[in-house]
Amino acid sequence: MSTHADSEPPGRRVALVTGGAMGIGAEVCRRLAAAGHQVLVADLDTDAAQATAQDLCAGDGHAAALAIDVGSAESITRAFERVEREYGRCDMLVNCAGIAKVFPFLDFPLDNFVATMNVNVTGTLLCAQAAARLMLRRRWGRIVNIASVAGMRAVGSGRTAYGTSKGAVIALTRQMAVELAEHGITANAVAPGPVDTPMTQVLHTERFRHEYSKAIPMNRYGTTREIAAAVMYLLSDDAAYTSGVVLPVDGGFLASGARGI
């Protein structure tokens, strides 16, 4: 049993957000910076990461861009070696990086399935392992993985790889929570419903958006702010006894059945 009392002082913790340059990740970075933490905007798009970090610094935050390709084990290793070298710690990790493409199930290309699992699942695993090793030193840590309602319920056609990968992220989160608890580290997942982000603007046709919105009791897509708010709770000291949870933020989508009758 852990004797850890979740006593690590808040201070300026080091928070790393993969996929932090845009969308949900960027909003999480903004909130972390506003809370006074050192934010590492980790992204494959280094120009966008640098722009986001500069924006946070202009607002009196503490932020830096960090080049990372979560589809590459070598890139992840290099990134966390830099974190250890320059900061000596990693207190919070938000795994937000992910990819998605849609193809009919019968024609789903193997190369895309493998690539999606590699980025969305293996990348999440490797980042969490690297971060947790640094968290062990202080016996305090928060890991939040961005999953999806598509990992809990099939959402339309074409999402064979994406839905499967997010289901795997949920299972991985629970395993992490069990094994890291004795070290004072929590692991949780947020499962967003549809959110207006650069990814959904590309993937979701107008017809799909209309049909998806009709299936949501709130009749709308969510915002990055609404997802980031849930992430921030799970990163907080107040969430010390919350681990292994999958928190849907979906406007009631998962709770809904037949509507309009």
Disulfide bonds with the S-S distance in Angstrom:
none
